[in-house]
Amino acid sequence: MAEDNLCIALNQVGKFVDTPDGKLDILNNISLDVKYQEAVVIKGASGSGKTTLLGLMAGLDQASSGDVFLFGENLARRNEEQRASVRAGRVGFVFQSFHLVQGANALQNVMLPLELSGIDNAPQLAIESLRQVGLEKKVNTLVEHLSGGEQQRVAIARAFAIKPQVLFADEPTGNLDAGTGRQIADLMFHLRDQSGTTLVLVTHESELLERGDRQILIESGRLL
């Protein structure tokens, strides 16, 4: 069982895939706890397993072995639909490639998770969230007409709009230039500090390591 003060708890988690050459281990014997309102930064080189680890913690993927607890629920014993139910209205995501709905404006993108959660005042909450990231003048702009930094701001506004208990961010500055990346990192941690959201950030950029409450290094599927 996970402790009450833990948002996420992994116990001897492994992940492997079958290949023509046999079993390929991606993660080996990972045990890790994340407390509520903690900001954890996971660093590793490409291929180290950090994105797979994030996916298991968020319930986007299922472990091959071990237990993964999110909000005290063991995701290892739940199917995809049940894992989605655990996340619903409580988990936000920010990805390197933004994952915005093309052909929709900034406001519509931020409203989407609010509407899916059945929140009545979705437009007002979405506008406020865009204001927090400095895009109140771009609410009606199609996302494909925004710069890369602005698109990531929309993604952050969308993630924080539901007031998530935990936010998972996978290389959120990876597609941005250094200056814009620093601005996005500042914004994300500022909103995290305001809301008390648990933050789990995956990156290969050394600069971001200093921003979290705790740093975790992963190499070849193992924590160092």
DONULO-813446 format. One record per atom (N, C-alpha, C, O): residue in one letter; x negated, y negated, z. Coordinates in steps of 0.1 Angstrom, whole numbers, plus 5000, padded with zeros to 4 digits. Each point is the difference from the previous one (the first is absolute). Example, Ala and Ser with C-alpha at 12.3 -4.5 7.8 and 13.67 -1.06 7.14 Angstrom:
<pts>
A486850575078/A500949885000/A499149885000/A499050005007/S501449894986/S499149895000/S500849895008/S499549895001/
</pts>
This chain:
<pts>
M499250125000/M500849885000/M499149875000/M499050005006/A501549904987/A499349885000/A500449915012/A501150015005/E497949925000/E500349915012/E500949894996/E500149964988/D500749995022/D501049894997/D499449884995/D500649934992/N498150035011/N499449884996/N499350014987/N499349914995/L500850214998/L499350024988/L501049984988/L501150075000/C498549854991/C500849984988/C499850124990/C500950054994/I497849995005/I499650114991/I499050095008/I499249955007/A501050184991/A499150105006/A499750114991/A501050074995/L497849965001/L499650114992/L499250105008/L499149965008/N501250174991/N499450105008/N499450114990/N500850084995/Q497949925004/Q499350114992/Q500750014986/Q500350114996/V499849784997/V500750004987/V499050034989/V498949955000/G501650144991/G499250034988/G500849994988/G501350015000/K498149964988/K500749994988/K499150064989/K498949974998/F501750134995/F499250064989/F501050024988/F501250005001/V498150024987/V500850034988/V499350124993/V498850025002/D502050054992/D499550124992/D499649964986/D500749934993/T498150115003/T499449974987/T499650134993/T500050105007/P499849894981/P499550134993/P498850065006/P499750124999/D499549795008/D498750055006/D500350045015/D499050035007/G502249964997/G500350045014/G500549885008/G500449894994/K499750125019/K500549905009/K499049885001/K498850025002/L501849864996/L499249885002/L500549925012/L501149965001/D498050035009/D500349935012/D499949854998/D499049954996/I502149975007/I500049864999/I499849935014/I499249915001/L501550155009/L499849955014/L499850135008/L500650104998/N498549885012/N499650115009/N500249965015/N499349915004/N501650165003/N500049995015/N500149855005/N499149965008/I501849974987/I500249865003/I500949985013/I501150054999/S498349905011/S500849965012/S499949855002/S498949955001/L502249985001/L500049865000/L501249945007/L501150054996/D498849865012/D501249935007/D500049854996/D498949945000/V502250014998/V500249864998/V501149955009/V501150055000/K498649855008/K501049955010/K500949894993/K499649944990/Y501550045016/Y500949904995/Y499349865001/Y499349975010/Q500949954980/Q499549864999/Q498450004998/Q499449895001/E500050224997/E498650014997/E499849974985/E500850044992/A498049905005/A499649994986/A498850084998/A498949985005/V501250134987/V498950094997/V499649994986/V500850004991/V497949995007/V499449994986/V499350134997/V499050035008/I501350044982/I499450124996/I499149974988/I500549964989/K498250075012/K499149974989/K499450134995/K499750095007/G500149914979/G499450124994/G499749974986/G500749924994/A498450155000/A499749984986/A501150074991/A500850075006/S499249904981/S500950074992/S499850155001/S498950054999/G502350025002/G499950155001/G499750055014/G499950125002/S500149795008/S499750045014/S501350075006/S499850065010/G501449914984/G501250065006/G500849895007/G501050045007/K498649844993/K500749905008/K501549974995/K500949985008/T499350024979/T501349984995/T500950125003/T501249995003/T498350134996/T500750125004/T500450005015/T501150035003/L497949925005/L500349995014/L501149905003/L500950035008/L499149864985/L501149905001/L501350064997/L501149985006/G499050094982/G501250074996/G500650105010/G501250015001/L497950065005/L500450105010/L500649925013/L501050045005/M498349864999/M500549925012/M501349944997/M500949995009/A499449974979/A501249934996/A501150104996/A501249964998/G498550175001/G501050104996/G500350004985/G501050054996/L498149884996/L500250014986/L499550134994/L500450044989/D498850035018/D499550134997/D500050095012/D500349955011/Q499650184987/Q500150095011/Q498750075003/Q499350044990/A500349985022/A498750065004/A500150154997/A501050065000/S497850004996/S499950144998/S499950075014/S500450125001/S499149815009/S499950065013/S500049895011/S499749884996/G500650155016/G500049905011/G501349935001/G501050034993/D499149885016/D501249925003/D499849854998/D499049955003/V502049994991/V500049854998/V501249955006/V501250024996/F498749895014/F501149945007/F500149854996/F499049935000/L502250034996/L500349864998/L501249965008/L501150074998/F498849845011/F501149965009/F500450125008/F501250015004/G497950084999/G500350125008/G500650114993/G500350105006/E499949884981/E500650114991/E498950074993/E499249944994/N500950205007/N499050084993/N500350014985/N500950084996/L498449854996/L500250004986/L499750134993/L500550034989/A498650055017/A499650124995/A501150104999/A500050104993/R501149885015/R501150095001/R501249944993/R501250055003/R498649854988/R501249944994/R499750004985/R498949984995/N502250034997/N499949994986/N499949864995/N500049915008/E499950074979/E499849864995/E501149915003/E499849895004/E501450164995/E501249915004/E500049975014/E500349885004/Q499450215005/Q500049985014/Q498849905004/Q500249925009/R498750094984/R498949915003/R500449864996/R499649905007/A501150094982/A500549864995/A500949945010/A500049885002/S500850215004/S501049955011/S499249955012/S500549905006/V498450164997/V499249955012/V499449864997/V500049925009/R499650064978/R499449874996/R501049894999/R499749895001/A501650154995/A501049904996/A500149885009/A500350025012/G499549864983/G500249885008/G498949985011/G500149905007/R498950184993/R499049995011/R498650004995/R499049975007/V500850054980/V498750014994/V499949924987/V500950004992/G498049925007/G499849924988/G498750044993/G499150065007/F500849914980/F498850044993/F499549894991/F500849924995/V497950075004/V499449904991/V498950084993/V499150075006/F500949934980/F499150084992/F499149914992/F500249884998/Q498750184997/Q499049934992/Q500749954987/Q499749894996/S501250194998/S500649964987/S501349945002/S500849994990/F499649965022/F501149915002/F501450085001/F500849985009/H499450114980/H501250085000/H501349915000/H500950035007/L499149864986/L501149924999/L500950044988/L499650074991/V501749895010/V500950034989/V499949904989/V500449885002/Q499150164987/Q499849914988/Q501449964995/Q500950085000/G499249804995/G501349954995/G500949945010/G501149954997/A498450065016/A500849945011/A499149895006/A498850004999/N501949905007/N499349895005/N499550035014/N500350115006/A499049805000/A499450025014/A501150035010/A499850095008/L501249834992/L501150015009/L500750144999/L500250075010/Q500049984978/Q500650134998/Q499150115005/Q500550105006/N498249894992/N499150105005/N500050015015/N500050115006/V500049775001/V500050005015/V501350055005/V500150065011/M501049914982/M501350045005/M500250154999/M500850065008/L498550014984/L500350144997/L500050095012/L501050075003/P497949935006/P500050095012/P501149955010/P500550095007/L499849784993/L501049965009/L501450054996/L500850045009/E499549964978/E501250054995/E500150155002/E501150055004/L497850024994/L500050145002/L500350045015/L500550115003/S499149805005/S500250025015/S501449965004/S500350015012/G500549934979/G501349965003/G500149875008/G501049985007/I498049944992/I500049875008/I500849904992/I499849984988/D501249965019/D501049914994/D499349874994/D500349964989/N498949985019/N499549864996/N498650024993/N499149925003/A500850174988/A498850034993/A499449884993/A498849975000/P502149954992/P499449884993/P499349905010/P498949964997/Q501750015014/Q499549915009/Q498650055006/Q499149935002/L500950205002/L498850065006/L498950004990/L498949985003/A501550054984/A499050014990/A499349864997/A498849994998/I502149915001/I499549864998/I499049965012/I499049944997/E501450105015/E499249965012/E498650084999/E499049945003/S501150184993/S498850084999/S499049944989/S498850005002/L501849964987/L499249944989/L499549865005/L498849964996/R501949975012/R499549885006/R498850025008/R499049925000/Q501050195008/Q498950035009/Q498750034992/Q498949985006/V501250064982/V498850034992/V499749894990/V499250014991/G501649885010/G499749884992/G500650004986/G499449944991/L501650145007/L500650024986/L501449954999/L500850054992/E499649865017/E501449955000/E500449934987/E501150004997/K497949954996/K500349944987/K499950094988/K500349964989/K499450175014/K499950104989/K501150115001/K499950104994/V501249875014/V501050115003/V500650054987/V500450114999/N499849804991/N500750044988/N499050034988/N500550024989/T498249995014/T499050034990/T499950154998/T499950075010/L500149974977/L499850154998/L498650045005/L499149924998/V500850195008/V498750045006/V498950014990/V498949985003/E501550064985/E498950014990/E499449874995/E499049994994/H501749905010/H499549864997/H499249955012/H499549884999/L500350195011/L499249965012/L498650054998/L499750104994/S499449835013/S498650045000/S499950135009/S500950045007/G497950024992/G499850125008/G500149975015/G500650085007/G498949814998/G500149975014/G501449975004/G500550045011/E500349904980/E501449975003/E500850125000/E500950025008/Q498850084983/Q500750125000/Q499850085013/Q500950065005/Q497849945000/Q499850075012/Q500749935012/Q500450065010/R499749814989/R500849935011/R501550044999/R500650025011/V499950004978/V501450054999/V500050145006/V501050035007/A498150054990/A499950145006/A500049995015/A500650085007/I498649834998/I499949985015/I501349955006/I500450055010/A500249854983/A501349955004/A501050115001/A500850015009/R499250084981/R500950114999/R499850105011/R500950055007/A497849984996/A499750095011/A500449955013/A500550085009/F499349794994/F500349945013/F501549965002/F500449985011/A500350014978/A501449965001/A500950085008/A500949955007/I498850184993/I500850105009/I499650005014/I500550085008/K498449844995/K499550005014/K499650145004/K500550055010/P498550014982/P499750145003/P499250025013/P499349905005/Q500950215001/Q499250045012/Q498550034996/Q499149985008/V500850074980/V498650034995/V499949964985/V500950034992/L498049915004/L499749974987/L498850084995/L498949995006/F501250084983/F498950074994/F499549924988/F500849974991/A497950005008/A499549934989/A498850074994/A499050035007/D501150004980/D499050084993/D499349914990/D500549974990/E498250005014/E499249914992/E500749884995/E500149974988/P500549955021/P500949894996/P499349884993/P500649924994/T498050085007/T499349894993/T499150064989/T499249934994/G501150195002/G499150074991/G500149944986/G499050014992/N502149945004/N500249944986/N499949855000/N500349944990/L499150005020/L500049865001/L498549955001/L499150085004/D500749804992/D498649945001/D499749985015/D501050005008/A497849984995/A499649995014/A500749895008/A500550035011/G499649854983/G500749895007/G501550035003/G500549985011/T500250074978/T501450035002/T500150125010/T501050005008/G498150094991/G500150125010/G499949955014/G500750065009/R498449854994/R499949955013/R501349935005/R500450015011/Q500249914980/Q501349945003/Q501150105003/Q500749985009/I499350134983/I501050105002/I499850075014/I500950035007/A497850004996/A499750065013/A500449915011/A500550055010/D499249824989/D500349905011/D501550015002/D500550005011/L500349994978/L501450005000/L500650135007/L500949995008/M498650124988/M500550135005/M499850015015/M500950045007/F497949924998/F499750015014/F500749895008/F500450035011/H499949864983/H500749895006/H501550055003/H500549985010/L500150084979/L501450055001/L500050115010/L501050025008/R498050074992/R499950115009/R500049945015/R500750065009/D498549844993/D499949955014/D501349935004/D500450015012/Q500349934979/Q501249945003/Q501150105004/Q500849985009/S499350134983/S501050095002/S499850125009/S500950075005/G497849954998/G499650115009/G500150144993/G500050105006/T500049894981/T500150124992/T498750085001/T498949955000/T501250185001/T498850094999/T499550004986/T500850014990/L497949975008/L499449994987/L499050114998/L499150025008/V501050054981/V499150104996/V499549974986/V500750014990/L498049945009/L499549954988/L498850094995/L499150035007/V501050014980/V499050084994/V499249914990/V500649934992/T498150075009/T499249924991/T498650064998/T499650095008/H499749874982/H498650034999/H499149875001/H498850004999/E501949895005/E499349875001/E499649985014/E500849995009/S497949994993/S499449985013/S500649885007/S500150005013/E500249904980/E500549875006/E501250025008/E500249945011/L500750154984/L501350025007/L499950085013/L500850005008/L498050074993/L499950095012/L500049915013/L500550055010/E499049834989/E499949925012/E501449945004/E500149955011/R500950074981/R501349945003/R500950085009/R500949945007/G498850194994/G500950085008/G499650015015/G498949965004/D502050105004/D499750025014/D499050125001/D499350015010/R500850084980/R499150125000/R499750044986/R500849984991/Q498050075008/Q499550044987/Q499850155000/Q499550065009/I500950004980/I499950154998/I499350034987/I500449944990/L498650145010/L499250034988/L500350144996/L500050095008/I500349934979/I500250144995/I499050034989/I499849914991/E499750215009/E499150044989/E500250144997/E500050095009/S500249944978/S500250144995/S501150075008/S499950125003/G501249815000/G501150065007/G499950025015/G500950065006/R498149885000/R499850015014/R499849875007/R499349914994/L501250075018/L499849885007/L498650005006/L499550105005/L499849784994/L498649995006/L500149955014/L499049985007/
</pts>
